[in-house]
Amino acid sequence: MVNKNLLGWKSKFSYLAIAEPWPKVSGFAKVNLSTGEIKKFFYGDEKYGGEPLFLPRNRDSATEDDGHVLAYVHNEKTWKSELQIVNAMTMGLEATVKLPSGFHGTFITAKDLATQA
Protein backbone atom coordinates (compact mmCIF):
# COMPACT_ATOMS: atom_id res chain seq x y z
CA MET A 1 0.00 0.00 0.00
CA VAL A 2 1.21 3.48 -0.88
CA ASN A 3 -0.29 6.96 -0.57
CA LYS A 4 -3.09 6.83 -3.17
CA ASN A 5 -2.62 10.54 -3.88
CA LEU A 6 0.71 9.62 -5.47
CA LEU A 7 -0.34 6.65 -7.61
CA GLY A 8 1.66 6.71 -10.83
CA TRP A 9 4.47 8.73 -9.20
CA LYS A 10 7.59 7.55 -7.43
CA SER A 11 6.70 6.81 -3.80
CA LYS A 12 9.01 7.19 -0.83
CA PHE A 13 7.02 4.97 1.55
CA SER A 14 5.28 1.62 1.25
CA TYR A 15 3.22 -0.15 3.92
CA LEU A 16 3.48 -3.94 3.84
CA ALA A 17 1.79 -6.70 5.83
CA ILE A 18 3.98 -8.76 8.17
CA ALA A 19 2.85 -12.38 7.78
CA GLU A 20 4.39 -13.87 10.91
CA PRO A 21 3.54 -16.57 11.76
CA TRP A 22 2.60 -17.46 8.20
CA PRO A 23 -0.14 -17.02 6.98
CA LYS A 24 -1.41 -14.76 9.80
CA VAL A 25 -0.78 -11.00 9.56
CA SER A 26 0.59 -9.80 12.91
CA GLY A 27 1.33 -6.22 11.90
CA PHE A 28 2.79 -4.08 9.14
CA ALA A 29 6.06 -2.49 8.12
CA LYS A 30 6.63 1.03 6.85
CA VAL A 31 9.45 0.83 4.31
CA ASN A 32 11.39 3.89 3.21
CA LEU A 33 12.03 2.99 -0.42
CA SER A 34 14.81 5.60 -0.69
CA THR A 35 16.92 4.53 2.30
CA GLY A 36 15.74 0.98 3.00
CA GLU A 37 14.81 1.91 6.60
CA ILE A 38 12.04 -0.29 8.01
CA LYS A 39 9.77 0.56 10.94
CA LYS A 40 7.40 -2.12 12.24
CA PHE A 41 4.07 -1.96 14.04
CA PHE A 42 2.54 -5.09 15.60
CA TYR A 43 -1.17 -5.41 16.37
CA GLY A 44 -0.62 -7.02 19.78
CA ASP A 45 -0.41 -10.39 21.51
CA GLU A 46 -2.50 -12.97 19.63
CA LYS A 47 -4.01 -10.22 17.45
CA TYR A 48 -4.03 -10.74 13.70
CA GLY A 49 -5.44 -8.65 10.93
CA GLY A 50 -5.51 -7.85 7.27
CA GLU A 51 -3.27 -5.81 5.07
CA PRO A 52 -2.74 -2.19 6.09
CA LEU A 53 -4.56 0.69 4.44
CA PHE A 54 -2.83 4.08 4.23
CA LEU A 55 -5.29 6.95 4.47
CA PRO A 56 -3.75 10.36 3.66
CA ARG A 57 -4.75 13.25 5.94
CA ASN A 58 -5.56 15.36 2.86
CA ARG A 59 -4.50 15.89 -0.76
CA ASP A 60 -2.25 18.83 0.09
CA SER A 61 -0.16 17.25 2.85
CA ALA A 62 3.43 18.48 2.95
CA THR A 63 4.86 15.00 3.49
CA GLU A 64 3.97 11.71 1.83
CA ASP A 65 3.42 9.88 5.13
CA ASP A 66 1.08 12.51 6.62
CA GLY A 67 -1.89 10.31 7.39
CA HIS A 68 -2.94 7.14 9.16
CA VAL A 69 -2.63 3.42 8.62
CA LEU A 70 -5.84 1.53 9.32
CA ALA A 71 -6.13 -2.19 9.97
CA TYR A 72 -8.93 -4.53 10.98
CA VAL A 73 -7.65 -6.76 13.77
CA HIS A 74 -9.05 -9.87 15.45
CA ASN A 75 -8.03 -10.91 18.96
CA GLU A 76 -7.78 -14.71 19.01
CA LYS A 77 -7.87 -14.82 22.83
CA THR A 78 -11.10 -12.86 23.27
CA TRP A 79 -12.65 -13.39 19.81
CA LYS A 80 -13.28 -9.66 19.54
CA SER A 81 -12.48 -7.42 16.59
CA GLU A 82 -11.27 -3.84 16.36
CA LEU A 83 -10.08 -1.20 13.96
CA GLN A 84 -6.60 0.04 14.83
CA ILE A 85 -5.62 3.54 13.68
CA VAL A 86 -1.87 4.19 13.56
CA ASN A 87 -0.17 7.55 12.92
CA ALA A 88 1.88 6.86 9.79
CA MET A 89 4.54 9.45 10.65
CA THR A 90 5.23 8.29 14.22
CA MET A 91 4.05 4.67 13.82
CA GLY A 92 2.23 5.01 17.14
CA LEU A 93 -1.26 3.70 17.86
CA GLU A 94 -3.66 6.66 18.04
CA ALA A 95 -7.02 4.95 18.41
CA THR A 96 -8.75 1.60 18.67
CA VAL A 97 -12.38 1.23 17.63
CA LYS A 98 -14.15 -1.81 19.07
CA LEU A 99 -16.23 -3.62 16.44
CA PRO A 100 -19.36 -5.70 17.02
CA SER A 101 -18.07 -8.46 14.72
CA GLY A 102 -15.18 -9.21 12.41
CA PHE A 103 -15.07 -8.15 8.78
CA HIS A 104 -12.69 -7.15 6.01
CA GLY A 105 -12.89 -4.34 3.52
CA THR A 106 -11.42 -1.37 1.75
CA PHE A 107 -12.27 2.27 2.40
CA ILE A 108 -13.50 4.27 -0.59
CA THR A 109 -15.52 7.44 -1.00
CA ALA A 110 -19.19 7.46 -2.01
CA LYS A 111 -18.13 9.10 -5.27
CA ASP A 112 -15.65 6.29 -5.99
CA LEU A 113 -18.32 3.70 -5.16
CA ALA A 114 -20.80 5.31 -7.58
CA THR A 115 -18.32 4.95 -10.45
CA GLN A 116 -17.70 1.24 -9.75
CA ALA A 117 -21.05 0.01 -11.10
GIBELCOR-V342505 format. One record per residue. N is the residue number from 1. PHI is phi in radians with two decimals (999 if undefined). BURIAL is # if it has 16 or more other C-alpha atoms within 10 Angstrom, else .. D_LAST is the distance of its C-alpha to the last C-alpha in Angstrom with 2 decimals. Layout:
# GIBELCOR-V342505
{{N:PHI:BURIAL:D_LAST} {N:PHI:BURIAL:D_LAST}}
This chain:
# GIBELCOR-V342505
{{1:999:.:23.80} {2:-2.24:#:24.74} {3:-1.11:#:24.29} {4:-1.14:.:20.79} {5:-1.20:.:22.42} {6:-1.99:.:24.45} {7:-1.00:.:22.03} {8:1.61:.:23.68} {9:-1.99:.:27.03} {10:-1.16:.:29.84} {11:-1.73:#:29.49} {12:-1.59:#:32.57} {13:-2.11:#:31.19} {14:-2.33:#:29.12} {15:-2.02:#:28.54} {16:-2.15:#:28.99} {17:-1.18:#:29.21} {18:-1.78:#:32.78} {19:-1.68:#:32.87} {20:-2.36:.:36.39} {21:-1.34:.:37.44} {22:-0.98:.:35.17} {23:-1.70:.:32.46} {24:-1.35:.:32.26} {25:-1.72:#:30.97} {26:-1.71:#:33.77} {27:2.97:#:32.69} {28:-2.53:#:31.53} {29:-2.06:#:33.33} {30:-1.73:#:33.00} {31:-1.91:#:34.18} {32:-1.46:.:35.66} {33:-1.25:.:34.89} {34:-1.49:.:37.76} {35:-1.87:.:40.52} {36:1.51:.:39.41} {37:-1.11:.:40.04} {38:-2.18:.:38.22} {39:-2.06:.:37.89} {40:-1.97:.:36.86} {41:-2.25:#:35.59} {42:-1.93:#:35.99} {43:-1.20:#:34.33} {44:2.27:.:37.69} {45:-1.02:.:39.96} {46:1.01:.:38.16} {47:-1.93:#:34.79} {48:-2.35:#:31.94} {49:-2.53:#:28.35} {50:-1.70:#:25.31} {51:-1.21:#:24.72} {52:-1.29:#:25.21} {53:-2.12:#:22.66} {54:-1.54:#:24.15} {55:-2.08:#:23.21} {56:-1.13:#:24.99} {57:-1.09:.:27.04} {58:-2.86:.:25.89} {59:-1.18:.:25.16} {60:-1.81:.:28.86} {61:-1.05:.:30.47} {62:-1.28:.:33.73} {63:-2.14:.:33.30} {64:-1.10:#:30.49} {65:-1.70:#:30.98} {66:-1.38:#:30.98} {67:2.95:#:28.55} {68:-2.30:#:28.10} {69:-1.88:#:27.20} {70:-1.93:#:25.50} {71:-2.60:#:25.91} {72:-1.40:#:25.59} {73:-2.31:#:29.05} {74:-2.07:#:30.76} {75:-1.59:#:34.53} {76:-1.31:.:36.04} {77:-1.39:.:39.30} {78:-1.79:.:38.02} {79:1.04:.:34.72} {80:-1.99:.:33.05} {81:-2.03:#:29.92} {82:-2.67:#:29.40} {83:-1.85:#:27.37} {84:-1.74:#:29.68} {85:-2.06:#:29.40} {86:-1.99:#:31.52} {87:-1.20:#:32.71} {88:-1.20:#:31.76} {89:-1.32:.:34.88} {90:-1.66:.:37.42} {91:1.08:#:35.67} {92:-1.84:.:36.94} {93:-1.18:#:35.26} {94:-1.82:.:34.57} {95:-2.77:.:33.04} {96:-2.27:#:32.24} {97:-1.93:.:30.03} {98:-1.22:.:31.00} {99:-1.96:.:28.19} {100:-1.22:.:28.74} {101:-2.78:.:27.33} {102:-1.42:.:25.92} {103:-2.84:.:22.30} {104:-2.38:.:20.35} {105:-3.07:.:17.30} {106:-2.16:.:16.11} {107:-1.56:.:16.26} {108:-2.42:.:13.62} {109:-1.42:.:13.71} {110:-1.08:.:11.90} {111:-1.10:.:11.19} {112:-1.06:.:9.73} {113:-1.10:.:7.51} {114:-1.09:.:6.37} {115:-1.52:.:5.68} {116:-1.39:.:3.81} {117:-1.57:.:0.00}}
